Amino acid sequence: MSAMRAMVLDRPNAPLVLRERPIPRPAGGEILVEIAACGVCRTDLHVVDGDLPHPKLPVVPGHEIVGRVAAIGPGVTGFTLGKRVGVPWLGGTDGTCPYCRSGRENLCDSPVFTGYTRDGGYATHTVADARFCFPLDETLDAAETAPLMCAGLIGWRSYRMAGEGVALGLYGFGAAAHILAQVAAWQGRRVYAFTSPGDAATQNFARSLGAVWAGGSEEMPAEPLDAAIIFAPVGALVPVALGAVKKGGRVVCGGIHMSDIPSFPYRILWEERQLVSVANLTRGDAREFLAIAPQAGIKMQVTRYPLTEANAALADLRAGRFEGAAVLIP
């Protein structure tokens, strides 16, 4: 095979277009991945909808990639042909900036992002920096593993940043929250799931995954929360979540994009409540989470789409037409 297929974004706010391209050759330090599955993430929506500035255009979106090594570039060690690998959002760093040198590569001054500043996984093949790819269990279902590459990894970073409190609120119960609810329940925490008002189906879904309570985002939980994570890209949820956490509690904004946060009274931030954001991930986050995920017995809820139906998958994600995660299958 000398050609690959890819769903390409030519400009923001336009449908993706199916194109045939030559299969790329991996350069030094890169591997070629034949893709088995690619998750459809809300960040992909932000790229397609023009919420994130300066994408590489044209670009192939997608950064929750599971596939097998199809070719190995010069200088790459630790990978063999046919090995199953995962490719995440963070596609490369400069390794020299103050953030990289202090163990905070998620804040790199010159990062590369899969499916945003380099071509991603809405395709049959992609090339990736081998240093930012992870070996994966050969026995797991590719479609069920793909969402772990972002919803899982960045969700895990958000979860760790929320602290060790027992009562945890999750605002927006999509791909990331449905993974973290299971991890939190496995660790003995009490999960409170907040959805769009009146979304009984998602609330029932959250309870089935271990949430002790599920309700609309306008409701208050039965007890003050130790921490809350906001996955929904809705700035108005920030003061709501601050009002739900106890003294010393923490609200974590887990998305890459959010609508403007409205003004709120200082009294709901006072008493040492904290408001923080999460940016990207580190390779350490990935190694840690990928070791914990099988222990937690995470069961993924995925809706599969053919690669050619990427636009339908994005539209369904935007409209909230499925529970859990959407995954493209080349």
Secondary structure, 3 states (H helix, E strand, C coil): CCEEEEEEECCCCCCCEEEEEECCCCCCCEEEEEEEEEEECHHHHHHHCCCCCCCCCCECCCCEEEEEEEEECCCCCCCCCCCEEEECCEEECCCCCHHHHCCCHHHCCCCEEECCCECCCCECEEEEEHHHCEECCCCCCHHHHHHHHCCCHHHHHHHHHCCCCCEEEEECCCHHHHHHHHHHHHCCCEEEEEECCCCHHHHHHHHHCCCCEEEECCCCCCCCEEEEEECCCCCCHHHHHHHHEEEEEEEEECCCCCCCCCCCCHHHCCCCCEEEECCCCCHHHHHHHHHHHHHHCCCCCEEEEEHHHHHHHHHHHHHCCCCCEEEEEC
